[in-house]
Structures are given as structure tokens and as C-alpha cells.
Amino acid sequence: DELGALLEKTAAGEDVSQEVSSLQQRHEALCNRPCEDLRNAFNNLSQLLEGVRLRKEFSDGDKAAVTSRGEFFSGLVLKTHLDEYEFWPSERGLAAEGSFLKAECDFSNSAVPPVKSIVTGFYGVGSDGCVRLFDRGGSDYTASCAARLLGASQLVFWKNVPGLLTADPNIVGDCARFIPCVHFSEVNELVGLGAKILHYGVFKPLDGLD
């Protein structure tokens, strides 16, 4: 959200350099050690925003490129805490096809990530080398794609709620109750109808898998 706001402000002619610097400092403070790759990634973000400032407008491709950096930054931060895991951003081989803001994974052209890896969610890369987003909540979808590519036997989603609830706790508060067990088809239907707990396309990559 913050990256999208920076994009809007830059296109409107505002100087966002201080906000970018503040965002960088927040990420660096979360790192377990100095991270040169993170500094380079923020320099790249500044260059992307400078192009938008000069043009005074941005395309869907610009939006995809800029907002995808949130996952990239987070992955680099996490890598400083998990030395045994490899940082495997989508640029390493998670292919995408479709529009810039609502794409799908292109499995036939995707590489298999290492078993112990930190994979950036939310986006893939098209055959033209440009970033394409998997839409809002696309990290869930990326996890499913990675599970399919790896032939994983289990896929676990970590959320800021204990699991599937009877209602949105942001709306009904403590009235939302935990559902301990639910059939796959029921979850698939709920997600398809707009339940926010998971991305609407999260089960599509898993079709046909045991």
C-alpha cells in the first residue's frame, strides 16, 4: 500500500525521497545484519520512481514493478535471519503470463525453487522480462504455485488469525468463531465467493494433485 501511494505521489510531482529513506530504514532495522542487497534494491526503487517523476505518469507495468518490491524487500530481510535458506525471488524463474496487474503462473516456463528457499510472493516475470502481479493477496497463490512446482505433500498458510473463522473479525470482533475442520470444496467455494482469508485463485495450481 505504501509503495502504491509513493507511486501516486511521484506521478503528481511530489518529492518522496524522505519517505523512501524512511521505508528503507524501517526494513534495515528489521535485518539481523547489514544487507547490501537491500540497499541496492532500494536504489533500484528510487530509479523506478525517478522515471515516473520525469514522465509525470505511470503505466500498469510501472505499478507492477514498484509494488512488487515490497515482497522483494521482505524476502531480503527474512534472509538475514535464515542463513540456511536461499533467497529465490520470482526473477529467478517464476514465470507469469497475462496482464501486468492480474496475471497467472506460467508453469511450463517456470523453474523449480530450491526446497529450502525464501520465495517472493505476489508476482512473477513475463517472457518480456517485466514483472506481472498475481493480484491482491497473490502471495497465497505463489505459495500454491511453489507447492506444485516442488511436488510438495503439504501446504501450510500462516495468517494473522488462528484459521478459518465464521466471519471477518475486523467486522464482528470476538463474535467470529474458529472452524477447526472444513471440507476442501467448501473452502474453495468460500474463496471463490470473495472470502479474504485466501487468494481467490489459491487452489487452481493444485488441481489434479494428490
C-alpha positions as CSV (number, residue, x, y, z in Angstrom):
1,D,0.0,0.0,0.0
2,E,2.8,2.4,0.9
3,L,4.6,1.7,-2.4
4,G,1.4,2.3,-4.3
5,A,1.0,5.6,-2.5
6,L,4.6,6.6,-3.3
7,L,3.9,5.9,-7.0
8,E,0.8,8.1,-7.0
9,K,2.6,11.0,-5.2
10,T,5.6,10.8,-7.5
11,A,3.4,11.0,-10.6
12,A,1.7,14.0,-9.0
13,G,5.1,15.8,-8.8
14,E,5.7,15.3,-5.1
15,D,9.2,14.6,-3.7
16,V,9.0,11.2,-1.9
17,S,12.7,10.8,-1.3
18,Q,12.3,11.2,2.5
19,E,9.5,8.6,2.6
20,V,11.6,6.2,0.6
21,S,14.5,6.7,3.0
22,S,12.2,6.2,6.0
23,L,10.9,3.0,4.4
24,Q,14.4,1.8,3.9
25,Q,15.4,2.5,7.5
26,R,12.4,0.5,8.8
27,H,13.5,-2.5,6.7
28,E,17.2,-2.2,7.7
29,A,16.1,-2.1,11.4
30,L,14.5,-5.5,10.9
31,C,17.6,-7.1,9.5
32,N,19.8,-9.3,11.5
33,R,22.9,-7.9,9.9
34,P,23.8,-5.2,7.3
35,C,22.3,-6.2,3.9
36,E,24.0,-4.7,0.8
37,D,21.4,-6.3,-1.4
38,L,18.6,-4.5,0.4
39,R,20.4,-1.1,-0.1
40,N,20.8,-1.9,-3.8
41,A,17.1,-2.9,-4.1
42,F,16.1,0.5,-2.6
43,N,18.4,2.3,-5.0
44,N,16.6,0.4,-7.8
45,L,13.2,1.6,-6.4
46,S,14.4,5.2,-6.4
47,Q,15.4,4.9,-10.0
48,L,12.0,3.5,-10.9
49,L,10.3,6.3,-9.1
50,E,12.6,8.9,-10.8
51,G,11.4,7.6,-14.2
52,V,7.8,8.1,-13.1
53,R,8.6,11.6,-11.8
54,L,10.1,12.7,-15.2
55,R,7.2,11.3,-17.1
56,K,4.6,12.6,-14.6
57,E,2.6,9.4,-15.1
58,F,2.9,5.7,-14.6
59,S,1.7,2.6,-16.5
60,D,0.4,-0.7,-15.2
61,G,3.9,-2.0,-15.8
62,D,5.3,0.7,-13.5
63,K,2.8,-0.1,-10.9
64,A,3.6,-3.8,-11.0
65,A,7.4,-3.1,-10.9
66,V,7.1,-0.8,-7.9
67,T,4.6,-2.5,-5.8
68,S,6.3,-5.9,-6.2
69,R,9.3,-4.5,-4.4
70,G,7.5,-4.9,-1.0
71,E,7.9,-8.7,-1.3
72,F,11.4,-8.4,-2.6
73,F,12.4,-6.2,0.4
74,S,10.7,-8.5,2.9
75,G,12.4,-11.6,1.4
76,L,15.8,-9.9,1.8
77,V,15.1,-9.0,5.4
78,L,14.0,-12.6,6.1
79,K,17.2,-14.0,4.5
80,T,19.3,-12.2,7.2
81,H,17.5,-14.3,9.8
82,L,17.5,-17.6,7.9
83,D,21.1,-18.4,6.8
84,E,20.2,-21.9,5.8
85,Y,17.6,-20.7,3.3
86,E,18.3,-19.4,-0.2
87,F,16.7,-16.2,-1.3
88,W,14.8,-17.1,-4.5
89,P,13.0,-14.0,-5.9
90,S,10.5,-14.6,-8.7
91,E,13.0,-13.1,-11.1
92,R,14.9,-16.4,-10.7
93,G,12.3,-18.4,-12.6
94,L,8.7,-17.9,-11.5
95,A,7.2,-17.2,-15.0
96,A,3.9,-15.3,-15.4
97,E,1.5,-14.7,-18.2
98,G,-1.4,-12.3,-18.6
99,S,-1.8,-8.6,-17.8
100,F,0.6,-6.6,-15.6
101,L,-1.9,-6.4,-12.7
102,K,-3.7,-9.7,-12.9
103,A,-1.5,-12.5,-14.2
104,E,-1.2,-16.2,-13.6
105,C,1.7,-18.5,-13.2
106,D,3.2,-20.0,-16.5
107,F,4.2,-23.4,-15.2
108,S,5.6,-24.6,-18.4
109,N,8.3,-21.9,-18.3
110,S,8.8,-21.8,-14.5
111,A,11.9,-23.2,-12.7
112,V,11.7,-25.2,-9.6
113,P,12.8,-23.3,-6.5
114,P,15.2,-24.9,-4.0
115,V,13.4,-26.9,-1.3
116,K,14.8,-24.6,1.4
117,S,14.2,-21.2,-0.1
118,I,12.6,-17.8,0.5
119,V,10.3,-17.2,-2.5
120,T,8.8,-13.8,-3.1
121,G,5.1,-13.9,-3.3
122,F,2.6,-11.7,-5.2
123,Y,4.4,-11.6,-8.6
124,G,6.1,-13.4,-11.4
125,V,8.0,-12.3,-14.5
126,G,6.7,-12.4,-18.1
127,S,8.5,-13.6,-21.1
128,D,9.4,-10.0,-21.8
129,G,11.3,-9.8,-18.5
130,C,8.7,-7.5,-16.9
131,V,7.1,-8.0,-13.6
132,R,3.5,-9.2,-13.5
133,L,1.3,-9.2,-10.4
134,F,-0.9,-12.1,-9.2
135,D,-3.4,-9.6,-7.9
136,R,-4.2,-8.6,-4.3
137,G,-3.3,-11.4,-1.9
138,G,-1.1,-13.0,-4.5
139,S,1.4,-14.4,-2.0
140,D,-1.1,-17.2,-1.2
141,Y,-1.3,-18.0,-4.9
142,T,2.5,-18.0,-5.2
143,A,2.7,-20.5,-2.3
144,S,0.4,-22.8,-4.2
145,C,2.5,-22.4,-7.3
146,A,5.7,-23.2,-5.4
147,A,4.0,-26.3,-3.8
148,R,3.0,-27.5,-7.3
149,L,6.5,-26.9,-8.7
150,L,8.1,-28.7,-5.8
151,G,5.6,-31.6,-5.7
152,A,5.1,-30.8,-2.0
153,S,3.0,-33.1,0.1
154,Q,1.7,-30.3,2.3
155,L,0.9,-26.6,2.0
156,V,0.5,-24.5,5.2
157,F,-0.7,-20.9,5.2
158,W,0.4,-18.7,8.0
159,K,-2.1,-15.9,8.7
160,N,-2.7,-13.2,11.4
161,V,-5.8,-15.2,12.5
162,P,-5.9,-18.7,14.0
163,G,-7.5,-20.1,10.9
164,L,-10.8,-20.1,9.0
165,L,-13.4,-18.2,11.0
166,T,-17.2,-17.9,10.8
167,A,-16.9,-14.1,10.0
168,D,-14.4,-11.3,9.5
169,P,-13.0,-10.5,13.0
170,N,-12.3,-6.9,11.8
171,I,-16.1,-6.5,11.4
172,V,-17.6,-8.7,14.2
173,G,-14.7,-8.8,16.6
174,D,-14.8,-11.7,19.2
175,C,-18.1,-13.0,17.7
176,A,-16.0,-14.7,14.9
177,R,-15.6,-18.3,15.8
178,F,-12.8,-20.7,14.7
179,I,-13.8,-23.5,12.4
180,P,-11.5,-26.5,13.3
181,C,-12.2,-28.6,10.2
182,V,-13.7,-27.8,6.8
183,H,-14.0,-29.7,3.5
184,F,-11.8,-28.7,0.6
185,S,-14.8,-28.0,-1.6
186,E,-16.3,-25.7,1.0
187,V,-13.1,-23.6,1.3
188,N,-12.8,-23.4,-2.4
189,E,-16.4,-22.1,-2.7
190,L,-15.8,-19.5,0.1
191,V,-12.7,-18.3,-1.5
192,G,-14.4,-18.1,-4.9
193,L,-17.2,-16.0,-3.4
194,G,-14.7,-13.5,-2.0
195,A,-13.6,-14.7,1.4
196,K,-10.5,-12.7,2.2
197,I,-8.7,-15.4,4.2
198,L,-7.1,-16.7,1.0
199,H,-6.5,-15.5,-2.6
200,Y,-9.3,-16.4,-4.9
201,G,-7.1,-18.4,-7.2
202,V,-5.1,-20.2,-4.5
203,F,-6.4,-23.7,-5.3
204,K,-6.1,-23.6,-9.1
205,P,-2.4,-24.6,-9.2
206,L,-3.3,-27.6,-7.0
207,D,-6.0,-29.1,-9.3
208,G,-5.2,-32.6,-10.2
209,L,-2.6,-33.1,-7.5
210,D,-3.0,-35.8,-4.8
